[in-house]
Structures are given as C-alpha cells and as structure tokens.
C-alpha cells in the first residue's frame, strides 16, 4: 500500500514587528478590454483602475493594475466561491479571462520607518514616496523573487509573493531590516 500523502504545510514565514503575513485572500487574475473591465468592476465591488500601476480599493476589496487590460483582484478568502460565480455569470457574454490564483501566493505586509529602504536592498525601483506614491502597485523583483508590490501607506507595503518564495522573501526582508534596527541602550 502506498504511503499516505503528507498533509500540506502552510508557507514558511519569518515574521517580526515589521513583517507579517496577511490573512488568506481570494485572488483572481482578470484580463479584458473596457467593456469587460466595467462589468467586472461593478460585479467585484471595486472599480478596475484605468491608470497604469495604480490600485483601487473599496472596503475589503482591491483591484491592482498589473498591465494593459490585466488586474489582480483581491478579496477576503471567504468570498472566493461566490465572487468567482458572480464574476463568471456577469461576464458570460463578454470577452475576458478570469483565473483563480488564490492558492498560488500569499500576502506579506512590511511596515514601519525605513520600509522603502528595506525593500530597496533587493528591489531596483525608486520607492521614494514622490516616485512610488500610496496606491501605486507593480510587478517587480525582490532579490531573485518575482513579487507584486503595492504601497498601501506612507511607510507600509503589501507584497504578493508566490508560496514557493515566501521563505526566501521573508528571510531577505528580515535580514535587510537588521541594518535599520534601532540600537538598544
């Protein structure tokens, strides 16, 4: 008899007062032209940004512009099945692509003083608030890991990270944060 399949382990995260894993979320990659975006935004409950690299948020839902006609839709995990059914029904006769990627990645939140400098130890973007303001989002790299980076506050970022990179990314951020630690007296 074959060995039983081991239970699936959650992602390995190295957390601190600056870095934490956010609760599970429903995640959908949506692609479509203006008519599809209008229908999807109305059904999703948050308008899909028409501006490059900008997120829109309404309540506990967010739509992140990832590329021309491509958005990452984020909602509470408990809404996933109903939201998917609602979107598929509303978009039934409209050209689009909708893929559930909820289990592919996790969300990390990095906050506090020097959060942008910590990210810049491995991210090539100019993260000064004038160049990367609150509400801006993009795909980028952190070290060798592909991430989606979203500035949610002056000193706060949300990172969408593939599960397989969660250990690497969290260790990278914690190691970088050590350079900005306040010395104890």
C-alpha positions as CSV (number, residue, x, y, z in Angstrom):
1,X,0.0,0.0,0.0
2,X,1.4,3.4,-0.9
3,X,2.4,5.9,1.9
4,X,-0.4,8.4,2.6
5,X,0.1,11.8,1.1
6,X,1.5,14.1,3.8
7,X,-0.6,17.0,5.0
8,X,0.0,20.2,3.1
9,X,2.1,22.6,5.1
10,X,1.4,26.3,5.1
11,X,4.1,28.7,3.8
12,X,7.1,29.2,6.0
13,X,7.2,32.9,7.0
14,X,9.7,34.6,9.2
15,X,7.7,37.4,10.9
16,X,8.7,40.3,13.1
17,X,7.2,43.5,14.3
18,X,7.8,45.0,10.8
19,X,6.8,42.0,8.7
20,X,3.7,39.9,9.0
21,X,1.7,37.5,6.8
22,X,-1.8,38.8,6.0
23,X,-4.9,36.6,6.2
24,X,-5.7,34.3,3.3
25,X,-7.3,36.0,0.3
26,X,-9.3,35.3,-2.8
27,X,-7.1,36.3,-5.8
28,X,-8.1,36.4,-9.4
29,X,-6.1,37.5,-12.4
30,X,-8.5,39.3,-14.7
31,X,-7.9,40.3,-18.3
32,X,-10.3,42.2,-20.5
33,X,-11.0,45.3,-22.5
34,X,-13.0,48.3,-21.4
35,X,-16.4,46.6,-21.6
36,X,-15.2,43.6,-19.6
37,X,-13.5,45.9,-17.0
38,X,-16.7,47.8,-16.5
39,X,-18.7,44.7,-15.9
40,X,-16.0,43.1,-13.7
41,X,-15.6,46.2,-11.6
42,X,-19.3,46.5,-11.0
43,X,-19.6,42.9,-10.0
44,X,-16.4,42.8,-8.0
45,X,-17.4,45.9,-6.0
46,X,-14.3,48.0,-6.7
47,X,-13.6,49.8,-9.9
48,X,-10.7,48.5,-12.0
49,X,-8.2,51.3,-12.4
50,X,-7.6,52.6,-15.9
51,X,-4.4,54.2,-14.8
52,X,-1.1,52.3,-15.1
53,X,0.3,50.8,-11.9
54,X,-2.5,52.0,-9.6
55,X,-4.7,50.1,-7.2
56,X,-8.3,50.9,-6.4
57,X,-9.8,49.8,-3.2
58,X,-13.3,49.7,-1.8
59,X,-13.9,48.2,1.6
60,X,-12.1,44.9,1.9
61,X,-11.6,44.5,-1.9
62,X,-8.8,45.8,-4.1
63,X,-8.0,45.7,-7.8
64,X,-4.4,46.2,-8.8
65,X,-3.5,47.2,-12.3
66,X,-0.7,44.9,-13.4
67,X,-0.6,45.6,-17.1
68,X,-2.7,46.8,-20.1
69,X,-6.0,45.1,-19.6
70,X,-4.7,43.0,-16.6
71,X,-5.7,43.3,-13.0
72,X,-5.2,41.3,-9.8
73,X,-8.4,41.2,-7.8
74,X,-8.1,40.7,-4.0
75,X,-11.0,39.9,-1.7
76,X,-11.5,38.1,1.6
77,X,-10.9,34.3,1.3
78,X,-14.5,33.5,2.4
79,X,-15.9,35.4,-0.6
80,X,-13.9,33.3,-3.2
81,X,-16.5,30.8,-4.4
82,X,-19.4,33.3,-4.5
83,X,-17.3,36.0,-6.1
84,X,-16.0,33.6,-8.8
85,X,-19.5,32.5,-9.6
86,X,-20.8,36.1,-9.7
87,X,-18.0,37.3,-12.0
88,X,-18.3,34.3,-14.3
89,X,-22.1,34.9,-14.6
90,X,-21.8,38.6,-15.2
91,X,-19.0,38.2,-17.8
92,X,-20.7,35.2,-19.5
93,X,-21.1,37.0,-22.9
94,X,-18.1,39.4,-22.6
95,X,-14.6,38.6,-23.9
96,X,-12.3,38.2,-20.9
97,X,-10.0,35.9,-19.0
98,X,-10.5,35.1,-15.3
99,X,-8.2,32.8,-13.4
100,X,-8.4,31.9,-9.7
101,X,-4.8,32.1,-8.3
102,X,-5.9,32.2,-4.6
103,X,-3.6,29.3,-3.5
104,X,-0.6,30.4,-5.6
105,X,0.6,33.2,-3.5
106,X,0.4,34.8,-0.1
107,X,0.3,38.4,1.1
108,X,3.0,40.0,3.3
109,X,2.8,43.4,4.9
110,X,6.0,45.3,5.6
111,X,5.7,48.5,7.6
112,X,7.5,51.0,9.8
113,X,10.2,53.5,9.4
114,X,12.6,52.7,6.5
115,X,10.2,50.2,4.9
116,X,11.1,51.5,1.5
117,X,14.8,51.4,2.2
118,X,14.5,47.8,3.4
119,X,12.7,46.9,0.2
120,X,15.4,48.7,-1.8
121,X,18.1,46.3,-0.6
122,X,16.7,43.9,-3.2
123,X,14.2,45.9,-5.3
124,X,15.5,48.1,-8.1
125,X,12.6,50.6,-8.1
126,X,12.7,54.1,-6.8
127,X,10.5,53.7,-3.7
128,X,10.6,57.3,-2.6
129,X,7.0,58.4,-1.9
130,X,7.2,61.0,-4.7
131,X,8.2,58.4,-7.3
132,X,6.1,55.5,-5.8
133,X,3.1,57.1,-4.0
134,X,0.5,55.5,-1.9
135,X,-1.8,53.4,-4.1
136,X,0.9,52.6,-6.6
137,X,1.5,48.9,-7.5
138,X,3.6,46.9,-9.9
139,X,5.3,43.6,-10.6
140,X,8.9,43.7,-9.7
141,X,11.7,41.7,-8.2
142,X,13.0,41.4,-4.7
143,X,16.3,39.6,-4.9
144,X,15.5,36.8,-7.3
145,X,11.8,36.5,-6.5
146,X,9.0,37.9,-8.6
147,X,6.6,39.9,-6.4
148,X,3.7,42.3,-6.8
149,X,4.4,45.4,-4.7
150,X,1.7,47.7,-3.5
151,X,2.2,50.8,-1.4
152,X,-0.7,50.9,1.0
153,X,0.5,53.7,3.3
154,X,3.4,56.2,3.6
155,X,5.5,53.5,5.5
156,X,3.6,50.4,4.5
157,X,3.7,48.0,1.6
158,X,1.8,44.8,0.7
159,X,3.8,42.2,-1.2
160,X,2.1,39.4,-3.2
161,X,4.6,36.5,-3.1
162,X,4.4,33.1,-4.6
163,X,4.2,30.5,-1.9
164,X,7.4,28.8,-3.0
165,X,9.3,32.1,-2.5
166,X,7.7,33.0,0.9
167,X,10.6,31.7,3.0
168,X,13.2,33.4,0.8
169,X,11.4,36.7,0.7
170,X,10.6,36.9,4.4
171,X,14.3,36.0,5.3
172,X,15.5,38.6,2.8
173,X,13.4,41.3,4.4
174,X,14.2,40.4,7.9
175,X,17.9,40.3,7.1
176,X,17.7,43.7,5.4
177,X,15.7,45.1,8.4
178,X,18.6,44.3,10.7
179,X,20.6,47.1,9.1
180,X,17.9,49.6,10.1
181,X,17.3,48.3,13.7
182,X,17.3,50.8,16.4
183,X,20.2,50.1,18.7
184,X,19.2,49.0,22.3
185,X,20.5,51.2,25.1
